[in-house]
Amino acid sequence: MITILPIEKKDMSFLWEMLYEMIYIPEDKPSKEELVNRPENKKYFDGWGRNGDKGLIAFNIEGKPIGTVWYRLCT
């Protein structure tokens, strides 16, 4: 069974992990800390929870996060 819930602030580390995993770099991929903290990537989560931020996170039967979808409205 899979449970799908809205993203909360406590889920941010998993969101950062998913952002890192979705960035395709075939060779010599930088560390997660370096890559997700680049300004062009950090903008997707920095200050999460503002007006226009929406997302869902899926958990397996053991309560482990297994996937996420999100969007952020930008000007």
C-alpha angles and dihedrals in degrees: 000000000000124000120204119200137168115270114261132191089260089064095061097104090056091048090052088050091051092047089053093048094049094055105094114217111156098201138021095008110192120240118280092250093053097043101045093044094058109113092240090057103030091063090073094068110010107124093006115194099050122135108292097029113122132164148145131218126203122217128194124228091276091055094252116143110245106170147352144199125198146161136196125199111228132187 
